[in-house]
Amino acid sequence: MSGPGFFASRWVEAPDHVTELDPDALPAGFRAAGIAAGLKPEGLDLGVIASDEPETVSAARFATNARLGAPVLVSRQAELQGLRAAVANAGGSNTGDGQRGIETALAMQAAAAHELGLRPEQVGLASTGVIGPELPREPAVRGTRAACAALGADAGAFSRAILSSDSGPKRACLEVALSGGPVRLAAQAKGAGMISPRFATMFCFVETDARLAQETIELLTGVCVARSFDRVSVDGQLSTSDTVFAFANGASGIAVEPESGDELVLGQAMDALLRQLALAMVADGEGARRVGRIVVRGRAEGVEEVARAVANSPLVKTALHGADPNFGRILQAAGAVWPAGEPFVADLAIEGRQLVSAGEAVGVTPDELAGLERAVSIPEVEYELTMPGEGGEAEVFFSDLSTAYVSFNAEYTS
């Protein structure tokens, strides 16, 4: 990705009513901290984010894997409409440890609640790292208490404490101009591998000091997640630990009424924020060099499966890595999930250059091929595939597949 500021992707337009602030800043009434709890060999590895406002409303989204981490299982039983805080750690996903893992998650939740003067049900949890090994309980609980004691008006340490294989923090803070005055909207995220549609090995914590009805933050979270984290893939793997928490605490004193112009403005800002964070995860895909966007149009019941098949194809992803405009691989991946026996008549364009029309390859001269090779050597490459039928459109953002990704994941636990 290239470009100044936070909104660096060609596929995300910064809304006119948004101003970028210090990326580590927080909306009014929120505090955060990140500390070294000893869950990783070195560095920050546990964070807490909290709202000081009793009337805070919230929304949440989680992984859909049948094998879920203990923090997700415990969080799903919390008061997801009125959370006041979240505890997040790297260094271990607390997945697959049975009842012991559940008890560790509950102990972390209880420790945060005690330190913050909350009920345990007002605290959400998120853990990331290797699946399977025990998350050491005492360091995790002790670290939770220490992070609560260190809370401040800066999210920098929190943003770093939640990282696993990320190359750096992913966060932003925006000022959004509403009719009643400015509000702040911020988010901190992590994710670089085990990323597939229906989230990723990803976290995202969203905060605003606007006053929202719970139904409004629920609506905005659902719509924006569906257009961001649901649209990305690094390796086609569905995580056990995906978590999104969104908080609105009203500390600005500026209310956003349902179905109002302000709701639309705030929603546009949140949509752009989460889409850019999702694209940052794909671009950080453990050795990724390029990001692709596949847009599939055609009959409504077929476009989603085709888009995901193309995005997750190792052959398409390696071609993207090598800046190879090998359009046959795209058609192969799409055809593999098209119903057998039905005509496969498609149009395909790469970076605006049509290469296939009605299922037949368009003649490309050597000069045109050289130009296309240059066109796909950029950081972000777009593919457009038109299938039979009408009424459907789906997009998926995906990373390339590199030798660095293979090496990293071949040696991840050893």
Residue pairs with C-beta under 8 A, 6 or more apart in sequence:
1 8
1 9
1 279
1 280
1 283
1 291
1 379
1 380
2 8
2 379
3 9
3 10
5 14
5 20
6 14
6 20
6 23
6 172
6 174
6 276
7 13
7 14
7 20
7 272
7 276
8 276
8 280
9 275
9 276
9 279
9 291
9 380
10 380
11 275
11 279
11 293
11 380
11 397
12 272
12 275
12 276
12 279
13 272
14 20
14 272
15 265
15 268
15 269
15 272
17 176
17 177
17 178
17 265
17 268
17 269
18 174
18 175
18 176
18 177
18 269
18 272
19 174
19 175
19 177
20 172
20 173
20 174
20 175
21 173
21 174
21 175
21 184
22 173
23 169
23 171
23 172
23 173
24 154
24 155
24 156
24 159
24 171
24 173
25 153
25 154
25 155
25 173
25 184
25 186
26 32
26 153
26 154
26 155
26 173
26 184
26 186
26 207
27 173
27 183
27 184
27 185
27 186
27 207
27 208
27 209
27 249
27 251
27 252
28 184
28 209
28 249
28 251
28 252
29 51
29 52
29 53
29 209
29 249
29 250
29 251
30 49
30 50
30 51
30 52
30 153
30 186
30 207
30 209
30 247
30 249
30 251
31 49
31 50
31 52
31 151
31 152
31 153
32 47
32 48
32 49
32 50
32 151
32 152
32 154
32 155
32 157
32 158
32 188
33 47
33 48
33 147
33 148
33 149
33 150
33 151
33 152
33 157
33 158
34 44
34 46
34 47
34 147
34 156
34 157
34 158
34 159
34 160
34 161
34 162
35 44
35 45
35 46
35 47
35 143
35 146
35 147
35 150
35 157
35 161
36 42
36 43
36 44
36 45
36 46
36 143
37 45
37 46
37 89
37 91
37 139
37 140
37 142
37 143
37 144
37 146
37 147
38 45
38 136
38 139
38 143
39 45
39 46
39 89
39 90
39 91
39 92
39 129
39 135
39 136
39 139
39 140
39 143
40 90
40 91
40 129
43 160
44 157
44 160
44 161
45 89
45 90
45 91
45 143
45 161
46 87
46 88
46 89
46 90
46 91
46 140
46 143
46 144
46 146
46 147
46 161
47 87
47 88
47 89
47 147
47 157
47 158
47 159
47 161
47 162
48 85
48 86
48 87
48 88
48 112
48 144
48 147
48 148
48 151
48 158
49 85
49 86
49 88
49 155
49 158
49 188
49 205
49 207
50 84
50 85
50 86
50 116
50 148
50 151
51 84
51 85
51 207
51 247
51 249
51 251
52 249
52 251
53 249
53 250
53 251
54 84
55 211
55 249
55 250
56 82
56 83
56 84
56 247
56 248
56 249
56 250
57 81
57 82
57 212
57 213
57 214
57 217
57 247
57 248
57 249
58 80
58 81
58 82
58 83
58 84
58 124
58 214
58 217
58 245
58 246
58 247
58 248
59 80
59 81
59 214
59 217
59 218
59 220
59 221
59 222
59 245
59 246
60 75
60 80
60 83
60 124
60 221
60 243
60 244
60 245
60 246
61 199
61 221
61 222
61 225
61 229
61 242
61 243
61 244
62 68
62 72
62 75
62 76
62 199
62 242
62 243
62 244
63 69
63 72
63 198
63 199
63 238
63 239
63 240
63 241
63 242
63 243
64 198
64 199
64 238
64 242
65 238
65 239
65 240
67 95
67 96
67 240
68 95
68 240
68 241
69 93
69 94
69 95
69 101
69 127
69 131
69 240
69 241
70 94
70 95
70 97
70 101
70 102
70 104
70 105
70 127
71 94
71 105
71 108
71 125
71 126
71 127
71 241
71 243
72 125
72 126
72 240
72 241
72 242
72 243
73 102
73 105
74 102
74 105
74 106
74 109
74 125
75 124
75 125
75 126
75 243
77 121
78 109
78 120
78 121
78 122
78 123
78 124
79 119
79 121
79 122
80 124
81 214
81 218
82 122
82 214
83 122
83 123
83 124
83 245
83 247
84 116
84 118
84 122
84 123
84 247
85 112
85 113
85 116
85 118
85 122
85 123
85 124
86 123
86 124
86 125
86 126
86 205
86 245
87 108
87 109
87 112
87 123
87 124
87 125
87 126
87 144
87 147
88 125
88 126
88 127
88 128
88 158
88 161
88 162
88 203
88 205
88 243
89 108
89 126
89 127
89 128
89 129
89 135
89 140
89 143
89 161
89 162
90 127
90 128
90 129
90 161
90 162
90 163
90 164
90 190
91 129
91 135
91 164
92 127
92 129
92 130
92 133
92 134
92 135
92 136
93 127
93 128
93 129
93 130
93 131
93 135
93 201
93 240
93 241
94 101
94 104
94 105
94 127
94 135
95 101
95 127
95 131
95 132
95 240
95 241
96 131
96 132
97 104
97 132
97 133
97 134
97 135
100 134
101 134
101 135
103 137
104 134
104 135
104 137
104 140
104 141
105 125
105 127
106 120
107 137
107 140
107 141
108 125
108 140
108 141
108 144
109 120
109 123
109 125
110 120
111 141
111 144
111 145
111 148
112 118
112 123
112 144
112 145
112 148
113 119
113 120
113 122
113 123
115 144
115 145
115 148
115 149
116 123
116 148
124 243
124 245
126 162
126 203
126 241
126 243
126 245
127 135
127 241
128 162
128 164
128 190
128 201
128 203
128 241
129 135
129 164
130 412
130 413
131 240
147 161
150 157
155 171
155 173
155 186
155 188
156 169
158 188
159 169
159 170
159 171
159 188
160 169
162 188
162 190
162 203
163 169
163 190
164 190
164 192
164 201
165 192
165 193
165 286
165 408
166 190
166 191
166 192
166 284
167 192
167 284
168 284
169 188
169 190
170 188
170 189
170 190
170 191
170 277
170 280
170 281
170 284
171 186
171 187
171 188
171 189
172 186
172 187
172 273
172 276
172 277
173 184
173 185
173 186
174 184
174 185
174 186
174 269
174 273
175 182
175 183
175 184
175 185
176 182
176 183
176 184
176 185
176 210
176 265
176 266
176 269
177 265
178 210
178 254
178 256
178 262
178 265
178 266
179 261
179 262
180 254
180 255
180 262
181 252
181 254
182 252
182 254
183 208
183 209
183 210
183 252
183 254
183 256
183 266
184 207
184 208
184 209
184 252
185 206
185 207
185 208
185 210
185 266
185 269
185 270
185 273
186 206
186 207
186 208
187 204
187 205
187 206
187 207
187 273
187 274
187 277
188 203
188 204
188 205
189 202
189 203
189 204
189 205
189 277
189 280
189 281
190 202
190 203
190 281
191 200
191 201
191 202
191 203
191 281
191 284
192 201
192 234
192 281
192 284
192 285
192 286
193 201
193 234
193 235
193 237
193 285
193 286
193 405
193 408
193 409
194 200
194 201
194 234
194 235
194 237
194 238
194 239
195 201
195 202
195 232
195 233
195 234
195 235
195 237
195 239
195 281
195 282
195 285
196 233
196 234
196 235
196 236
196 237
196 238
196 239
196 312
197 230
197 231
197 232
197 233
197 308
197 311
197 396
198 230
198 238
198 242
199 229
199 230
199 238
199 239
199 242
199 244
200 229
200 232
200 234
200 239
200 242
200 281
201 239
201 241
201 242
202 229
202 239
202 242
202 243
202 281
203 242
203 243
203 244
204 229
204 243
204 244
204 245
204 274
204 277
205 244
205 245
205 246
205 247
206 221
206 244
206 245
206 246
206 247
206 270
206 273
206 274
207 246
207 247
207 248
207 249
208 247
208 248
208 249
208 266
208 270
209 248
209 249
209 250
209 251
209 252
209 254
210 248
210 250
210 252
210 254
210 255
210 256
210 266
211 248
211 250
211 252
211 253
211 254
211 255
211 256
212 220
212 248
212 250
212 255
212 256
213 258
215 258
216 248
216 256
216 258
216 263
217 246
217 247
217 248
220 246
220 263
220 266
220 267
220 270
221 244
221 246
223 267
223 271
224 267
224 270
224 271
224 273
224 274
224 275
225 244
225 274
227 271
227 274
227 275
228 271
228 274
228 275
228 277
228 278
229 242
229 244
229 274
229 278
229 281
231 275
231 278
231 395
231 396
231 397
232 278
232 279
232 281
232 282
232 396
232 397
232 398
233 282
233 308
233 311
233 312
233 396
233 397
233 398
233 399
234 281
234 282
234 285
234 286
234 288
234 398
234 399
235 285
235 312
235 401
235 405
236 311
236 312
256 262
256 263
256 266
257 263
278 397
279 291
279 397
282 288
282 291
282 397
282 398
282 399
283 291
283 379
283 399
285 399
285 400
285 405
286 404
286 405
286 408
286 409
287 402
287 403
287 404
287 405
287 407
287 408
288 399
288 400
288 402
288 405
289 321
289 379
289 400
289 402
290 320
290 321
290 323
290 378
290 379
290 380
290 381
290 399
290 400
291 379
291 380
291 381
291 397
291 398
291 399
291 400
292 311
292 316
292 317
292 320
292 380
292 381
292 382
292 383
292 397
292 398
292 399
292 400
293 380
293 381
293 382
293 383
293 395
293 396
293 397
293 398
294 307
294 310
294 311
294 330
294 383
294 384
294 385
294 395
294 396
294 398
295 307
295 382
295 383
295 384
295 385
295 393
295 394
295 395
296 303
296 304
296 306
296 307
296 310
296 334
296 385
296 386
296 387
296 392
296 393
296 394
296 395
297 303
297 384
297 385
297 386
297 387
297 392
297 393
298 306
298 386
298 387
298 388
298 389
298 390
298 392
299 387
299 388
299 389
299 390
299 391
299 392
300 389
300 391
300 392
301 392
302 338
302 387
302 389
302 392
303 387
303 392
303 393
303 394
304 392
304 394
305 337
306 334
306 337
306 338
306 385
306 387
306 394
307 385
307 394
307 395
307 396
308 396
309 333
309 334
309 336
309 337
310 316
310 330
310 333
310 334
310 383
310 385
310 396
311 396
311 397
311 398
312 398
313 329
313 330
313 332
313 333
314 401
315 326
315 329
315 332
315 333
316 329
316 330
316 333
317 398
317 399
317 400
317 401
318 400
318 401
319 325
319 326
319 329
320 376
320 381
320 398
320 399
320 400
320 401
321 400
321 401
321 402
323 373
323 376
323 377
324 373
324 376
325 350
325 355
325 369
325 372
325 373
325 375
325 376
327 348
327 350
327 355
327 356
327 361
330 348
330 383
330 385
331 344
331 346
331 348
331 356
334 344
334 346
334 385
334 387
335 344
338 344
338 387
342 388
343 359
343 388
344 359
345 358
345 359
345 388
346 356
346 358
346 359
346 385
346 386
346 387
346 388
347 354
347 356
347 357
347 358
347 384
347 385
347 386
348 354
348 355
348 356
348 383
348 384
348 385
348 386
349 355
349 383
349 384
350 372
350 375
350 376
350 381
350 382
350 383
350 384
351 372
351 375
351 376
351 381
351 382
352 382
353 368
353 371
353 372
353 375
354 362
355 361
355 362
355 364
355 372
356 362
364 372
375 381
